[in-house]
Amino acid sequence: MKLEFYKYQGTGNDFVMIDNRSDFFPKDDIKLIERLCDRRFGIGADGLILLENDSETDFKMVYYNSDGNQSSMCGNGGRCLVAFANKLGVIEDKTTFIATDGLHHATVGEDAIVSLQMIDVDEIKNNESYTFLNTGSPHHVQMIDDLEHYNVKENGAAIRYGELYGEKGSNVNFVKKVDDATFSLRTYERGVEDETLACGTGATAVAIAMNATGQTDKTAINLNVEGGKLIVSFDKIGEHFKNVFLTGPAKFVFKGTIEI
């Protein structure tokens, strides 16, 4: 069978997009999804995303990591799926869709800029050397002085597979402060099991963690990721973070078919 797919990327975080509104895709075939995401033997991507029908919203997002397993929320993937839905004519410039962590609102602006509302964050665990929070996916956030030369894959894997987070593990973000409104970060993603050029839920986690730990009092924060720039904004009400938005480019790369 020939499979039609679309390739999208958001600040270098890339995804295979499939229009599954007719419910034809074999969603339980982990090996197939892993092969499609393989950068040598398949299309190549950090993850695969299905766009499906939903009775109460514009569409449903089903996200798989590149290891073939269905996973938690992906911020850049969600933004790319919004751009994909716009390209298919499913939506215009505004949308509400459902994902594994609940409802999301999003807008599509000029120059392929997509702003996606993330979940509210009410619980943040601050420790002496790191912060942990869930922004749709679990994230470990840790400050590092020499971020440019840091071994993200090795050190991220050690934390991801260590005793701290148990069998499920966590995504791991290493951060350096640039100024009061800007932070640079590099992310080790579970499921990809490597550093990625960007991580949307990771950028969101870093922005909130930096505010929660007093590194900044800004509520609109610039994030320098390896693949570009993202902006995270929020309202802080006491110790709660509401109206959280992740904003950045979400660009179509190419369309193709592959035999499966």
Steps between C-alpha positions, in 0.01 A plus 500: 500500500622849417484744789467872432678714758602858566818615672493801735753658735480749784841650585665180377268266693372295205195280453334265254137614462223267385139588425324212677144633488396183314657292781712285268838521674614191698551679830615194693786425259789630712765367258339683207492833685860450612605426139319804362683722752839336437743748344686234300235246401186714502379858463681627808340691788493558875143372502191405301164674540155393386228755431166335579133593520353607832131549570539801729803689365658574162725193513687257723878477537658157545876521560769231479866532591758382249530171692147417379323537834208733559613777730392801703447851362747653254489880481682551171316201358171659600598826331602312185173307501309829513694618194424165331128530578507849351669370183236225465220754538376341822538836679565862410693725738360377833437155642414289801622140501536210739828331596604251763525772768165665417370793296729742320428831331727635227531770238683512167662832412713638221832340401393158633498619862278281717405583859380203705338511842662247731354354819495698825780415741407484867771277646874569483759306698804714577816329618845641572645405160195454278130565448237248390162577345251363249400715203313222321816290524731463802809723505815522708652851481860563607729803468838445331782754460675361191188408304669522160748219576282291730447132412120509489452145373720334761393710798137514393483122467655457844221709655224355279592141592616573854326429829348848518211434259461124500394285207307769308787748515484868410606739228807696609576868431832675557474879522717810495380853576572759229313796653187563707269415210711245310627150571682244287417132538589159368268203547538125527169343397382165626358286219750658261777413747721778373531877492247665270533840334198623696231383742182702544389358835865532608516869404174553686637320806820705496316833475270414791784353709716809452217722624409266786860486627558875482736500201260745335181687582401523134179334379601501134829318454722445196648152462803434283487136391747325271259530205388861543296715736177449693296725729311383807253732672271446798300660778633436850232488765658429836698180444284396204581553132197557275440597135832345400582548131784356292569705186737444208532388139337179374604437141406258224809323364377254236228253402559145380392138484668192642422131459396333826 
